[in-house]
Amino acid sequence: MGGIIIGATVAYLVLMVFGDLKGGTEFPWYTKLLLIAVVVFALWLTIAIHELGHVIAGLSQKFEFRLLSVGPVLVEKELGKLKLKRNTNFNTFGGVALCLPTDQENLNRRFAVFAFGGPLASLIFGGILSICLIYFQLDPSSLAFYLLESLLLISCILSFCIALVTLIPMHSEGFTSDGGRIINLLRGGPSAQIESTLLNAIAQATSGIRPSLINPDPILVALNLPYESPLKPYLSGLLYNHYQDVGELEKASWHLDQYLEGAQYIPKGYVASLYLEKAWFEARHNKNISLAKDYSFREKAGVMVPKSQVLRVEAAIAMGEGNNSLAVKKINEAIKELPKLIDKGAAIAEKEWLEHMLEECRVKN
């Protein structure tokens, strides 16, 4: 979705700059720079409306609001209160809406409504802007009105683009569109059960429930359904986190290997995270430093991989090599990065693991 939206934005910006659609040549040269700011704000606004639609739909289904992130703006619910923060996680700049179901009743239909809320909000917003553009004529000789009309027009185009693209049912490079999710959930059967189980578990994790406290039973049931699904590797990843957090390392190891086997279904930007997790497990739990190094270098960590994970792996390898001073440095750096994690539950568990590593380093020194 992001590529198409950005493409539409850039294409329209080119038209605005070089096509003089609204007689922009009559204005000062810096008008073109102002148009860039208009486009950026329009992109932020239309994505915010889309994500807000998901939130409103979630609330209508008695979901509990937990998080809304668009660009540098983050609204999060903490201890029953809404807090406005600066978003420092680049991975959520494209928009994230998180609402958590408070019960298990009819989750398929309710998650489908939640998914439809975003495209519906985009359609409504685009329709309102269309009416404004048709029935309200602004003074074309005023720079302020020219920029306002440009904002309305760009926002209108982007809103309809977002609605169209997200409603098209598709699964590509590990991502499922809203339309694909809606059809999948309403169709019922094992596919819908896998989807709703995954969405529920992810919602719990990102809302701050640590892996050990997430019930593994429904995840195991979904994983063992006799149905092939590109979402099953994610279920294995959730179970790996759970069993590692409760200390059942043999089960954790098995599910981690299953997660790795499904790497072809994971977005390319996240594959390095799988190899790093395997490197962590080998270094920290199996004490196999050579194998840990091998996995850590298999795929270059890009912007989609949490920095805390990279530092956690480096700390475990340093400890395994007896370099405790380097390990302490990496551990402290990793702890500082944990608040940036999308998975707030994992952040709680990882902080505890890292603090245990610090204690071990101090004892050895």
N, C-alpha and C positions, 0 to 999 in steps of 0.2 A: 504494500500500500504506500509506503513512504516514498519509493522511487517514482510512482505515478504522480503523487501529489507534488513532489518537488519538481518533477518534469513539467507539470501543468503550470506551476508557479513561474518557473524560469521562462517557459514559452510565452506566458502572458507578459512577463516583465520585458522580454525582448520586444514584444509588440508595443508596449507602453513607451519604451525608450526610443525605439527606431520607427515605429509606425505612426506616432502622434495621433492616436485614435480619438483623442478628445481635444485636439488643438493645443497640445502641450508645448509646442514651440513658442507660444506667446508668453510663456512664463520664463523666469530666470533659469540659468543653466543648472543651478543646484536642485531644481525641481526633480531631476532624474535621481538624485541621491535620496531625496525625500520619498520617492516612489519605492525605492528599495526598502526603506523602513516600513512603508505601508504594506508591502508584500509580506515582510517578515511578521508584522503584527497580524495581518489577515490569516496567515498560516497558523499562527499560535491560537487565534480566536476560533477558527473553524475546528481545529482539533480539540480545543477546550470544550466547545459546544457538543461535539461528538462524544467525548468521554463523560461529560456531565449528563448526557442522555442515558448512558449506561448506568450511572449512579442513580438517577431518578427512577429508572426502570427497576433497579435492584431494590430500592426502598419500597417501591410499590409491591414487591414480592416478599416483603418483610425480611430483606437482607439487612445486615448491619453495615453501615458505611465504615470503611477503614482508611482508604487512601485515594487521592486523586492527584496525578502528576502530569503536567504538560510543560515542556520546555524547562525553564529554570524555576518554575513555581510548583510548590508541593503543599498540598493540604492533607494533614494526617490527623486521625483521631487517636488521642492518647489519654488514658484514664478518664474517658467519657467526655473529653473536651476537644474541640477542633483547634488545630494549631497550623498557622501559616509559616512555611519554612522555605529556604532556598534549596532547590533540588541540585545535588552535586553528582548525581548518578547519570552519566551520559546515556546509559541503556534505556532509561525511562523518559528521555526527552521527547520521544515520539508519541507519548500519551499512554497513561495507565490508569484504569479505574478499578478499584478493588472494593468489593462488597462481600461480606461473609454470611452465608445462610445460618440462621439460628436454630433450624431443625432440619430433619431429613425428609420431610413430606413433599412428594411430587417434585423432586429436584430437577428432573429433566425439563418439564414445562417451565419452571421458574428460571432456570438458567437460560432457556431459550428466549424468554421475555427479556432477561438481562442483556443478552446478546443483541436483541433487536432494538433495544433502546438507543444505542449509538447511531445506527443508520437512520432511524426515525427522527431523531433530533436534528441530524444533518439535513434531512429532507424538509423538515418544518422550517429550519433556519434559512435554508436556501429559498424556500417559497416566500417567506416574509421579505427577504431581501429583494426578490424578484418584483414583488408588489411595490416596494418602496422605489425601485428603479423605474418602474413603469409609470407610476402615478405621481411621483414627486420630482418635479423638474428643478434642478439647482442652477444657479447663475454660473454659466461656463466661464465668465470673465474673472471670477474670484478664485484665487489659488487655493484657499481653504476648502471651498466647495468642490473644486476639481479633485483635490486629494481625497475628500470625503466620498465623492462619487466613485473614485478609483477603488477605495477601500470596500465600498459596498459591492461593486462589480466583481472584484477579485474574490471577496469572501463568498459571494453567491456561486461563482464558478467552482471554487474549491469545495464548498459544501456539497454541491451535487456530485462532484468527482468522488469525494469521500464516501457519500452514500452509495453511489453506483459500484465502486470498487469493493467496498466492504460487504455489499449484498451478494456479489457474485460468489457462488459456492466454489471454493477452491482450497486445496492444501498444497502449499509449495514451500520447499526447503525448511520443513519443520513447523511452519506457521499455518494456522487454519483461519480463514476469513470468518467474519460474523455470520455471513450467509451460510457458509459450510457448517458452522457450528449449530446454527438454528435448525437446519435440515437434519443434521445428525442427531440432535437431541430429540426432536419431535418424531423422528422415524421410530424411535424406541429400539428395543433389542439390545444385544451385547455391545454394539458400537456406542449407543447412547449411554449405557451403564459405565463403560470405560471412560467416556468423555466427562460425565457428571462426577464420577469418582475422582478423576484427576483434577477437575476444576475445584472441587470442594477441598481436596487436600492442599492444593497450591494456595487457595484462599486462606486456609488455616496457617500455613507456613509463613506466607508473606505478611500476615496480620500479627505475627509475633509468637506463635505457638511453636515451641522447639520440637525437633523431630521425635524425641522420645515420648512426647505427649500426644502425638497424632496416632489415632487407632489404626494399626496396620491391617486389621481384618478385612474391611471393605476393599482395600487396595489389593490384598492377596486374592480375594474373590474375583475382582475385575481382571487381574493379571492372568489368572488361570482359566478364564473363559475360553472355550474352543473357537476363538475368532481372531484372525490376523488384523492387527491395527498398528499404524505408525505411532500411536500414542503409548503403546505398551513399554517402550524403553524408559519413558518418563516415570511410569509406575515403578519400574525397577530402581530408578534413581531415588525416588521417595523412600522406598523400602531400604535401600542402602543407607540413607541418612538416618532412618529410624533405628536400624539394628546397630549401626555404629554408635549412635548416641546412647543406646541402652547397654552397650558392651557386648553384644552378641556378634563377635567379629567374624565368625565362620559364615553366618548368614549374610552379614554385610558384604563380605568378600564375594560371595556367590552372586548377589544382586548387582554389585558393581561390575562384575564381568558380563552379566546380562545387559547392563546399561551400555557397556562398551561395544557389545555385539550389535546393538541397534544404532550405532553412530551414524549410519547412512540416513536415518530419519531425523537427525538433529541438525538445526541450522548450522551452516559452516562456521559461523563466527563463534559458536559455542563448543565445537568439537575439542578445541584445545583444553577446555575446562574439564572434559571427561578424562583426558590423558593426565592432566595435572592431579585430578582426584586419585587416579590410580597410582601416580607417583607418590602422593601423600600417604596412601594406604601402605605401600611397600616400604616407605622410609620409616613411618611412624609405628606401624603395627607389626610388619614382617621383618623389619630391620635389614631389608635387602636394598642397600644403597645403590649398587650398580644398576639394578633394574629400575629403581626410582629415577635415577638420572636419565636412563634410556627413555622412559615415558615422559619425563619433563621436557625433553628436547624434541619429541615427535611432531609437535605442532606449535607454531609460534603463537603466543598469547596476544590477541588483539584487544581492541577497546571493549569488546563484549565480555571479556573474562575479568572477573573482579580482581583488583590488585591485591586484596587481602588473601585470596587463594594462592596467587603466585608467591607472596611472601611467606605464607604458611608452609608451602612445599619447600621453599628454600631454607626455612628454619628447621624443618624436620630432617632435611639432608645434612645441614650443617651439624645438627646434634648427632646424627649417625656417624659423622666423620670425626666427632670429638671436638669440633670447633665451637665451643659453647659461647664464646664472646660474640661471634658472628650470629649464632642462633638467637641470643638474647636481643641483639639489634633487630633482626628480622621479625622476631615475635612482637616486640614493641611497635614496630612499624605496621605489622599486620593488625594489631589491636586497634590502632588509630584509624585504619581503613574500614573496620567492621560496620560503623554506622552507615556507610554508603551502600551496603548490601540491600538488594530488593527483598531477599528472604530474611526477614527480621528474626524468625524462629531459629534459622541456622546461625545467625549472628550471635544469638545468646549461647548456643551450644559451642560454637567455635571459640568464643571468648573464654569459656570455661576450659576447653582443651588447651588453648594457648597459655592460660595462666598455670595449668598443671605443668606444662613444658618449662615455663619460667622457674617454677619451684625445683624441678629436676636439675636444671642448669645451675641453680644456686647451691644445691646439695653437692653436686659434683665439683663445684669450685671451692 
